[in-house]
Amino acid sequence: MYPKNVNPICYLSAEFAIDSDLPTYSGGLGVLAGDVIKEAADSDMPMVGIGILYKGKEFVQYITHDGKETQRDSQFDHDTSFLRQTTIGGKHLEITIPMDGYEVKVKAYHIRLSDTCVLYFLSTDLDDNSPEWISDMDALYRGDADSQIRQQILLGVGGIKLLAALGIKPKLYHINEGRPELIIWELVAQSMKTGLPFEESWQKAKAQIVYTNHTLVSAGNLEYNIDTIRYWAVPFAKNIGVTPDQLIESGFKDGKFSITFFALNNSVKHSAVSKVHGEYCKKEWKDFKFEAITNGIHMPTWQDSDFRMVSTMSDR
């Protein structure tokens, strides 16, 4: 269990590159997220990471005998790996996300990186769930708009529900790129249970969220038809007695729902990943202030063991 007297930073990301065999990353976003949480562990900084446990369809890249690049499925077995299924009182933890007329069941796995640094992965790959929720776990960045939004619900809403079930109370929520943006729906719902009105709950949640943008290309700044995101917002709006548009209107931009615009509007601090990227972000989103934080790396991950020994020696 996570120490009860510690209020960590909660770091949510669609990708985490923790091990080359674990199919929960695609590229730079995951590498940065993995390095951040590993460095937090080494620095004794309290942090809880939350990601999605993908099965790795077409995850392994290889070259055929005739020089062509192709992919095959990962053989990583979650249940026999270094991951551990998350439990409470010796029983496997299972949380539920209420939808319109049904519930989605979610299980969690984790890896402990230090006494106060734990990385959790969520999965809807349970027999009780419908086929579409199960197939969402096949691979990172696959599926249509509905599948993408379901995964964002899992990461955002499911992530906050996981923390509540474990009794973890973060002091700050850091969303790494826009896909975890729906955490605010569940943060607001939990706040309203204490009697705080919707608008005040929304502002309270926003004050706890910081956001990092990684790129200006469209693949990292997804947009959806408003009717599509509205459909998925309905059960969460019903749960707290508001309209679906009250949950999504802060993401409306040029007739679409933008996850980036939603994340920018619902966070108190915005960062870029380099000085140059920061300048482009300021030009692209002129109404928001960006702080440039140049990407760092977790040195022990990328250094050969012999070089690690040299780098820790004195200059004598």
Phi and psi in degrees as a GROMACS rama.xvg file:
@    title "Ramachandran Plot"
@    xaxis  label "Phi"
@    yaxis  label "Psi"
@TYPE xy
-76.914  140.975  TYR-2
-53.9494  128.421  PRO-3
-74.0417  -20.2641  LYS-4
-95.0236  12.9196  ASN-5
-114.294  132.033  VAL-6
-111.101  95.8568  ASN-7
-82.2973  173.383  PRO-8
-82.1985  133.696  ILE-9
-98.962  120.392  CYS-10
-113.442  109.566  TYR-11
-107.927  133.229  LEU-12
-151.842  144.355  SER-13
-68.9896  -21.6073  ALA-14
-128.465  144.646  GLU-15
-143.307  118.311  PHE-16
-95.4914  94.1396  ALA-17
-102.591  -36.791  ILE-18
-146.248  142.45  ASP-19
-62.4733  -22.7692  SER-20
-87.8587  -16.7687  ASP-21
-83.7318  113.509  LEU-22
-81.4517  55.5795  PRO-23
-118.409  26.0461  THR-24
-150.913  161.974  TYR-25
-126.496  -39.5224  SER-26
-162.531  -136.913  GLY-27
-61.4323  -35.831  GLY-28
-58.987  -46.376  LEU-29
-70.5762  -37.2361  GLY-30
-62.2347  -45.1888  VAL-31
-63.3518  -45.1683  LEU-32
-61.6218  -42.5915  ALA-33
-63.1807  -43.5202  GLY-34
-66.116  -38.6462  ASP-35
-61.1644  -48.8022  VAL-36
-73.6771  -30.5033  ILE-37
-70.1348  -37.7842  LYS-38
-67.813  -36.6733  GLU-39
-60.2796  -41.9128  ALA-40
-63.8502  -45.2541  ALA-41
-65.4398  -29.6989  ASP-42
-90.8726  3.64705  SER-43
58.5572  37.662  ASP-44
-94.9457  120.786  MET-45
-61.3107  119.373  PRO-46
-150.413  140.642  MET-47
-120.336  122.649  VAL-48
-99.1844  146.956  GLY-49
-134.845  124.305  ILE-50
-136.971  -165.792  GLY-51
-117.999  137.48  ILE-52
-92.5208  93.0072  LEU-53
-83.1131  155.782  TYR-54
-89.4746  -13.6799  LYS-55
83.1645  37.7569  GLY-56
-63.7702  129.813  LYS-57
55.7959  35.3032  GLU-58
-83.8919  -34.6561  PHE-59
-86.7876  123.206  VAL-60
-97.6179  133.433  GLN-61
-150.902  166.222  TYR-62
-107.774  129.32  ILE-63
-74.8661  171.56  THR-64
-62.3074  -24.1127  HIS-65
-99.2502  17.1836  ASP-66
86.2613  11.1327  GLY-67
-94.3808  143.553  LYS-68
-86.5078  134.704  GLU-69
-148.388  177.926  THR-70
-130.561  153.566  GLN-71
-136.786  166.229  ARG-72
-73.2742  146.065  ASP-73
-67.4104  144.258  SER-74
-101.156  12.4992  GLN-75
-65.423  128.032  PHE-76
-107.454  109.404  ASP-77
-57.4745  -38.6144  HIS-78
-78.3072  -15.3922  ASP-79
-116.61  12.693  THR-80
-95.4432  -168.208  SER-81
-73.7901  -10.3234  PHE-82
-74.6548  151.673  LEU-83
-123.686  135.792  ARG-84
-70.2943  133.147  GLN-85
-71.4665  134.194  THR-86
-128.85  158.859  THR-87
-132.225  122.829  ILE-88
61.058  31.8159  GLY-89
82.2018  -2.46189  GLY-90
-109.008  140.376  LYS-91
-57.3887  128.623  HIS-92
-73.4316  132.202  LEU-93
-136.482  119.98  GLU-94
-107.49  161.813  ILE-95
-124.917  144.73  THR-96
-114.604  109.019  ILE-97
-68.3589  128.571  PRO-98
-113.997  -163.939  MET-99
-85.9942  93.3355  ASP-100
93.3317  0.0491669  GLY-101
-157.759  169.977  TYR-102
-120.502  145.251  GLU-103
-102.965  127.936  VAL-104
-93.9781  140.815  LYS-105
-130.823  131.741  VAL-106
-111.186  163.688  LYS-107
-134.612  144.424  ALA-108
-120.695  163.411  TYR-109
-152.891  162.307  HIS-110
-132.89  128.702  ILE-111
-90.4024  119.821  ARG-112
-96.3765  -23.8295  LEU-113
-163.161  -178.144  SER-114
-59.5976  -34.0151  ASP-115
-121.48  20.8961  THR-116
-134.644  110.142  CYS-117
-130.365  137.105  VAL-118
-110.452  122.665  LEU-119
-106.82  144.712  TYR-120
-123.798  132.969  PHE-121
-101.685  148.592  LEU-122
-146.441  140.902  SER-123
-106.091  18.1137  THR-124
-81.4402  68.7708  ASP-125
-126.222  144.553  LEU-126
-59.5833  -29.3502  ASP-127
-73.3265  -14.6494  ASP-128
-85.5299  159.716  ASN-129
-71.7386  157.893  SER-130
-55.4631  -36.4973  PRO-131
-68.0139  -37.964  GLU-132
-68.3384  -33.0713  TRP-133
-71.1627  -45.6242  ILE-134
-68.9553  -19.2231  SER-135
-59.1819  -23.039  ASP-136
-86.0255  0.75075  MET-137
-60.1326  -47.9925  ASP-138
-162.85  153.626  ALA-139
-66.8214  136.455  LEU-140
64.6959  30.4423  TYR-141
-112.061  161.012  ARG-142
103.075  165.833  GLY-143
-83.7194  -172.002  ASP-144
-59.8827  -41.4529  ALA-145
-62.3913  -42.2653  ASP-146
-63.5165  -42.1807  SER-147
-61.3546  -42.4075  GLN-148
-68.6557  -38.2915  ILE-149
-58.8767  -42.0183  ARG-150
-66.1007  -35.3943  GLN-151
-69.1315  -34.7399  GLN-152
-64.7748  -44.8578  ILE-153
-58.2862  -49.29  LEU-154
-67.8923  -45.2758  LEU-155
-79.8698  -62.5535  GLY-156
-67.5762  -47.3805  VAL-157
-61.8349  -37.5641  GLY-158
-62.5976  -43.5655  GLY-159
-69.9345  -36.7012  ILE-160
-64.2777  -37.8317  LYS-161
-60.2653  -47.2831  LEU-162
-58.9965  -42.3303  LEU-163
-63.4502  -41.6165  ALA-164
-64.7783  -32.3122  ALA-165
-89.8267  -4.46412  LEU-166
72.7128  23.5563  GLY-167
-91.6436  128.422  ILE-168
-120.907  89.2468  LYS-169
-64.8802  152.298  PRO-170
-91.3307  -14.546  LYS-171
-158.014  144.487  LEU-172
-116.597  120.267  TYR-173
-108.782  113.953  HIS-174
-96.7173  117.939  ILE-175
-89.7932  95.6149  ASN-176
79.285  176.178  GLU-177
-81.6818  -16.6822  GLY-178
-64.2693  -26.2004  ARG-179
-84.6135  15.3221  PRO-180
-61.4294  -21.7215  GLU-181
-80.1904  7.16633  LEU-182
-57.2418  -30.0778  ILE-183
-65.2097  -29.164  ILE-184
-59.6057  -47.0331  TRP-185
-77.772  -33.8315  GLU-186
-61.0379  -41.1468  LEU-187
-66.1489  -44.0501  VAL-188
-60.0968  -42.4508  ALA-189
-67.4658  -38.0091  GLN-190
-67.3323  -39.1966  SER-191
-66.5554  -25.218  MET-192
-64.4276  -21.6526  LYS-193
-86.2354  -2.71588  THR-194
103.968  -2.22723  GLY-195
-76.6071  133.864  LEU-196
-63.0732  164.686  PRO-197
-56.2968  -53.8842  PHE-198
-61.2653  -41.8174  GLU-199
-67.8102  -37.1367  GLU-200
-64.5531  -39.2266  SER-201
-64.0078  -45.4179  TRP-202
-66.6438  -36.3669  GLN-203
-63.6817  -43.9424  LYS-204
-65.0302  -45.806  ALA-205
-56.1935  -38.2668  LYS-206
-66.959  -12.607  ALA-207
-102.947  0.592161  GLN-208
-112.205  133.092  ILE-209
-121.073  154.756  VAL-210
-135.024  136.283  TYR-211
-115.067  125.741  THR-212
-93.2218  145.118  ASN-213
-114.025  -22.6667  HIS-214
-161.935  159.299  THR-215
-97.6181  -7.13856  LEU-216
-69.9321  154.304  VAL-217
-63.307  -31.2912  SER-218
-62.3546  -23.9218  ALA-219
-100.464  1.99959  GLY-220
-136.314  66.828  ASN-221
-64.7113  147.328  LEU-222
-129.514  145.538  GLU-223
-131.452  155.623  TYR-224
-60.7074  139.419  ASN-225
-61.1874  -38.4067  ILE-226
-62.7308  -31.6811  ASP-227
-68.3526  -49.8622  THR-228
-69.7548  -31.8607  ILE-229
-62.6729  -40.9634  ARG-230
-56.7433  -44.5425  TYR-231
-76.2821  -19.994  TRP-232
-80.2165  -18.9619  ALA-233
-53.1546  -53.4837  VAL-234
-63.5403  -31.632  PRO-235
-75.3014  -33.1378  PHE-236
-68.0401  -44.0949  ALA-237
-58.8941  -38.8545  LYS-238
-60.9261  -31.3614  ASN-239
-114.464  5.65368  ILE-240
74.2657  37.4917  GLY-241
-127.434  176.016  VAL-242
-85.4877  154.105  THR-243
-56.3451  -37.8356  PRO-244
-64.8413  -26.6276  ASP-245
-65.7567  -24.2571  GLN-246
-87.0841  -19.3629  LEU-247
-123.085  -11.9704  ILE-248
-63.0234  -25.369  GLU-249
-72.7815  -2.3578  SER-250
-107.399  3.23963  GLY-251
-71.773  127.67  PHE-252
-152.669  118.833  LYS-253
54.0286  43.9361  ASP-254
78.322  7.21623  GLY-255
-127.668  169.376  LYS-256
-101.543  117.772  PHE-257
-104.017  123.359  SER-258
-67.1937  -29.7334  ILE-259
-71.1077  -45.7322  THR-260
-63.4527  -39.1532  PHE-261
-62.6851  -45.1765  PHE-262
-65.3556  -40.1038  ALA-263
-64.7035  -42.4442  LEU-264
-71.2104  -19.4525  ASN-265
-119.327  38.9297  ASN-266
-146.999  156.054  SER-267
-100.184  -11.3196  VAL-268
-144.207  140.54  LYS-269
-128.818  131.375  HIS-270
-126.798  151.898  SER-271
-109.647  171.962  ALA-272
-105.278  6.84181  VAL-273
-167.086  167.118  SER-274
-63.5835  -44.258  LYS-275
-64.7952  -45.6843  VAL-276
-60.0491  -38.8736  HIS-277
-60.305  -40.3945  GLY-278
-65.1363  -40.8027  GLU-279
-67.7843  -36.1704  TYR-280
-62.7358  -40.616  CYS-281
-64.7822  -33.2038  LYS-282
-75.3329  -37.1442  LYS-283
-74.3579  -40.4217  GLU-284
-123.575  77.8613  TRP-285
-64.2851  -23.7819  LYS-286
-84.1929  1.26033  ASP-287
-124.156  146.789  PHE-288
-92.6087  134.851  LYS-289
-119.829  139.427  PHE-290
-108.542  126.943  GLU-291
-86.6182  122.14  ALA-292
-123.48  105.908  ILE-293
-64.7874  135.861  THR-294
-52.5054  133.36  ASN-295
-109.939  175.443  GLY-296
-131.415  159.302  ILE-297
-89.1712  101.114  HIS-298
-54.6676  -44.9178  MET-299
-59.0618  -26.5155  PRO-300
-69.5491  -37.4507  THR-301
-103.167  -9.36553  TRP-302
-94.4827  141.521  GLN-303
-63.8835  148.762  ASP-304
-57.1054  -36.1824  SER-305
-64.9741  -39.8831  ASP-306
-69.4225  -34.539  PHE-307
-60.5914  -38.7175  ARG-308
-65.0916  -41.9259  MET-309
-65.7032  -40.6176  VAL-310
-68.8827  -18.9343  SER-311
-95.2193  -3.56937  THR-312
-81.9505  157.465  MET-313
-76.0317  173.915  SER-314
-81.2034  -0.508978  ASP-315
